[in-house]
Amino acid sequence: MVDTRVNLSGWELDNPIIPASGTFGYGYEFAEIYDINCLGTFSFKGTTKDPRFGNPTPRIAECPNGIINSVGLQNPGVEAVISKELPKLAKVFDKKVIANVSGFSIDEYVHTVSRLSSQDQIGIFEVNISCPNVHNGGMALGTSCESAAAVTAAVKKATDKPVYIKLSPNVTDIASIAKACEDAGADGICLINTLMGMRINLKTGKPVVANKMGGFSGPAVFPVAVRMIYQVYDKVKVPIIGCGGVSTAADVLEMMMAGATAVQVGAANLINPYACRDIVEALPAEMAKYGITKLTDIIGGAH
C-alpha cells in the first residue's frame, strides 16, 4: 500500500489532488457525475465582495496545448456564496474546502475573508492577487513585493484560518514576491496562476477574446510552473500548492519533486470533467512505478 496523504498547515488531505478555482464551480456541479469526496479537496470559484457578471464575450480562445480565458471573476458575491452555494455544497462534499478570494482593493479582500472566516466548511483561504483578467487591482497587487505583502498582512488579521497567497507568473522574480508574502505572515503559497496570452482571428484581423488578452493555461504552461515552484521552494519554508498544466498522475509527482505539497488541476477539468477523479485513481500505480511508498517523502526531492 502507498500513502498518498499530505498536510497543508495542519490540515491532512487524503491525497494532494485539488481542482483549481474557476474550473470546478462550487463543487456540486461535478458531484452530479462522480463522488467528489475522492478528492483531497477543491478550491471553489473565485469570490469577490460584490456580485460580478465578468468580462464581455467571447471570453475563450483555444490554443495548441492550452486555452486562453478572460472570464473576469464572474461570481454571485460573498453573501450569496454563504447563503446559497456553501449549503448546496454541504449536501455532496464531506470535507473542508479552499476558499478562493479576489478583490480590487485591500479593503475588499479583508471584507470577503472576514465574512467567510466563520464558515466551518472552509479550511484554507487562497487569496488570488494574480488574476490577469481584471483591469483595476487584481494583477497589480501581485506584481510587487510591497503590495503582495500588504494584502497578506491585512488578510491575516481578518481570519484565524491558514492563508495561502496565489501568485502571478507574469513577474520578473516570483521567488522574492513569495518570500515577501511569507515574511508578512502567509501560511503557504499557491503558484502559478495563468500566463498572459492572446490569439488573433485571421479572418477578422481582430483579437479572438473581447478583452483582447486573457490567462493562458493548459499543458503548455507546465514546464514554467515546475520551474517557478522549484525557485520558490528554495526561498520559502511554508507549503506550496502547485498549479499549472497538470493533467496526469506523473505531472503530480514531478510538481511535488519540484517542491509542491499539493497540486491543483485546472484546465484539464474543462477538457475532461473526470480528470481529477482519474488522476486520484491513477496516483497509487504511478507511485509504485517509481518505488514511491509515501508521497511526503518526495516533496522537494529534486533539490
Secondary structure, DSSP 8 states (H G I E B T S, - for coil): --B--EEETTEEESSSEEE-TTSSTTSHHHHTTS-GGGSS--B---B-SS-B--S-S--EEEETTEEEE-----B--HHHIIIIIHHHHHTT--S-EEEEE--SSHHHHHHHHHHHTT-TTEEEEEEE---TT-SSSTTGGGSSHHHHHHHHHHHHHH-SS-EEEE--SSSS-HHHHHHHHHHTT-SEEEE---EEE--EETTTTEESSTTS-EEEESGGGHHHHHHHHHHHHTT--S-EEEESS--SHHHHHHHHHHT-SEEEE-HHHHH-TTHHHHHHHHHHHHHHHTT-SBGGGGTTTT-
